Amino acid sequence: MGLLTAAAWSSLDALRKRLSGRLSPELLALALILGPAPIFIVMAAWQGTAPADPVYLPIVAACGLLHGVANILFLWALRLSPLSATVPMLALTPAFTALVARPLLGERLGLVGGAGIAAVALGALVLMIDRGGGRPSQRTIHRGSVVMVAVAALFACAGPLDKVGLRFASVGFHSLSVALVAGAVVGVYALRREPAAALWRARGELRWVIAAAVVMAIAQVTQLAAIQVLQVSLVESLKRGIGMSMAVVVGRVSFAEPITAGKVVALALMLGGALALLLFG
């Protein structure tokens, strides 16, 4: 389940990158959040589990808000900077998640797991610096990379809250509830920035939007299923480890983004840290 989650999120990153240059970040975020809703409705009806505890309401509201804001910032980051310099910043998510999950869920990492988190964070910092073959004085920090660090922090808060929410609701019902709340957040933001005509102009990308929505549903459902049996930070480490390597490969093959020595070193650190978290965390 964890491997399927990682593969789905990696595929979604490539679809997001393709669509980010054709749709506004607001419209794309809204499509990716609400697009999977029909699948979640079917799942919720089939699983037949609806929460009766009022404690669930603030939990799902917080999850939806975090996911909504994070999705908007994610798409802006992709438009600001190359795929290989932004998506790997999400490697910080396991580190942030471990910090949040410990007080919220009681999930603790061992010494090796802590070392793995440090390696992931160091690799992300190295990758954030654009070496590009220039002199050290010419090295710059991508604006999109900085934005993606904020996205990592938001997702790190949302993951443990999702796990708490699953104590009260089924995967399908929770996915649907979060999607509706996040969709409302992004929808209000999108309506303030995008004219209605933009929806009509976006019809040419409909098949890609549908494909991204389906992949998003698979990624979301498999991740929620995985965190029910594994520590949230471990699921995130597996997800990000595969996602980071795929981001560089897809960035090179599909978008002609260069692979520098700095990126190789950074990816080695992040993948090694993610592997340590997965095996010994």
Long-range contacts (C-beta under 8 A, 24 or more apart in sequence): 1-222, 1-225, 1-226, 1-229, 2-226, 2-230, 2-234, 2-235, 2-238, 2-239, 3-238, 3-242, 4-218, 4-222, 5-219, 5-222, 5-223, 5-226, 5-235, 5-238, 5-239, 6-238, 6-239, 6-241, 6-242, 6-243, 7-242, 8-215, 8-218, 8-219, 8-222, 9-219, 9-223, 9-239, 9-242, 9-243, 10-242, 10-243, 10-246, 10-247, 10-250, 11-215, 12-212, 12-215, 12-216, 12-219, 13-83, 13-87, 13-243, 13-246, 13-247, 13-250, 14-246, 14-250, 14-254, 15-208, 15-211, 15-212, 15-215, 16-74, 16-75, 16-78, 16-212, 17-78, 17-83, 17-250, 17-251, 17-254, 17-255, 18-208, 18-254, 19-205, 19-208, 19-209, 19-212, 20-75, 20-78, 20-79, 21-79, 22-202, 22-204, 22-205, 23-202, 23-205, 23-209, 24-190, 24-193, 24-194, 24-198, 25-72, 25-75, 25-76, 25-79, 26-72, 26-186, 26-189, 26-190, 26-193, 26-194, 27-190, 27-194, 27-198, 27-199, 27-202, 28-75, 28-209, 29-68, 29-71, 29-72, 29-74, 29-75, 29-186, 29-190, 30-183, 30-186, 30-187, 30-190, 31-209, 31-212, 31-213, 32-71, 32-212, 32-213, 32-216, 33-67, 33-68, 33-71, 33-179, 33-182, 33-183, 33-186, 34-179, 34-180, 34-183, 34-187, 35-209, 35-210, 35-212, 35-213, 35-214, 35-216, 35-217, 36-175, 36-179, 36-213, 36-214, 36-216, 36-217, 36-220, 37-176, 37-179, 37-180, 37-183, 39-214, 39-217, 39-221, 40-172, 40-173, 40-175, 40-176, 40-179, 40-217, 41-172, 41-176, 42-172, 43-170, 43-171, 43-172, 43-173, 43-175, 43-176, 43-221, 44-170, 44-172, 44-173, 44-175, 44-176, 45-172, 46-172, 47-170, 47-171, 47-172, 47-173, 48-170, 49-169, 49-170, 49-172, 49-173, 50-169, 50-170, 50-173, 51-168, 51-169, 51-173, 53-168, 55-168, 56-165, 56-168, 56-169, 59-161, 59-164, 59-165, 59-168, 60-165, 60-169, 60-174, 60-177, 60-178, 60-181, 61-181, 62-161, 63-158, 63-161, 63-162, 63-165, 63-174, 63-178, 63-181, 63-182, 64-177, 64-178, 64-179, 64-180, 64-181, 64-182, 64-184, 64-185, 65-181, 65-182, 65-185, 66-154, 66-155, 66-157, 66-158, 66-161, 67-154, 67-155, 67-158, 67-178, 67-181, 67-182, 68-181, 68-182, 68-183, 68-184, 68-185, 68-186, 69-154, 69-185, 70-151, 70-154, 70-155, 70-158, 71-182, 71-186, 72-186, 72-189, 73-147, 73-148, 73-150, 73-151, 73-154, 74-148, 74-151, 76-144, 76-147, 77-144, 77-145, 77-147, 77-148, 77-151, 78-144, 79-144, 80-142, 80-143, 80-144, 80-147, 81-142, 81-143, 81-144, 81-145, 82-142, 82-144, 82-251, 82-255, 82-257, 83-247, 83-250, 83-251, 83-255, 83-257, 84-127, 84-247, 84-248, 84-251, 84-252, 84-257, 84-259, 84-263, 85-127, 85-128, 85-130, 85-142, 85-144, 85-145, 86-142, 86-144, 86-145, 86-147, 86-148, 87-148, 87-243, 87-244, 87-247, 88-123, 88-124, 88-127, 88-244, 88-247, 88-248, 88-266, 88-267, 88-270, 89-124, 89-127, 89-128, 89-145, 89-148, 89-149, 89-151, 89-152, 90-148, 90-151, 90-152, 90-155, 90-240, 90-243, 90-244, 91-120, 91-121, 91-123, 91-124, 91-152, 91-240, 91-241, 91-244, 91-270, 91-273, 91-274, 92-120, 92-121, 92-124, 92-149, 92-152, 92-153, 92-156, 93-152, 93-155, 93-156, 93-159, 93-236, 93-240, 94-120, 94-156, 94-233, 94-234, 94-236, 94-237, 94-240, 94-274, 94-277, 95-120, 95-121, 95-156, 95-233, 96-152, 96-153, 96-155, 96-156, 96-157, 97-155, 97-156, 97-159, 97-160, 97-232, 97-233, 97-236, 98-233, 99-156, 100-156, 100-157, 100-159, 100-160, 101-159, 101-160, 101-163, 101-231, 101-232, 101-233, 104-160, 104-161, 104-164, 105-160, 105-163, 105-164, 105-232, 107-160, 107-231, 107-232, 107-233, 109-231, 109-233, 109-277, 109-281, 110-280, 110-281, 112-276, 112-280, 112-281, 113-233, 113-276, 113-277, 113-280, 113-281, 115-273, 115-276, 116-237, 116-272, 116-273, 116-274, 116-275, 116-276, 116-277, 116-280, 116-281, 117-233, 117-273, 117-277, 118-273, 119-269, 119-270, 119-272, 119-273, 119-276, 120-237, 120-240, 120-269, 120-270, 120-273, 120-274, 120-277, 121-273, 122-269, 122-273, 123-265, 123-266, 123-267, 123-268, 123-269, 123-270, 123-271, 123-273, 124-149, 124-266, 124-270, 126-262, 126-265, 126-266, 126-269, 127-262, 127-263, 127-266, 127-267, 127-270, 129-262, 131-260, 131-261, 131-262, 132-258, 132-260, 133-260, 155-236, 156-236, 159-227, 159-232, 159-235, 159-236, 160-232, 162-224, 162-227, 162-232, 163-227, 163-228, 163-232, 166-224, 166-227, 166-228, 171-221, 171-224, 171-225, 171-228, 172-221, 174-224, 175-217, 175-220, 175-221, 175-224, 231-281, 233-277, 233-281, 234-277, 234-278, 234-281, 237-273, 237-274, 237-277, 237-278, 237-281, 238-274, 238-278, 240-270, 240-274, 241-270, 241-271, 241-274, 241-275, 241-278, 244-270, 244-271, 244-274, 245-271
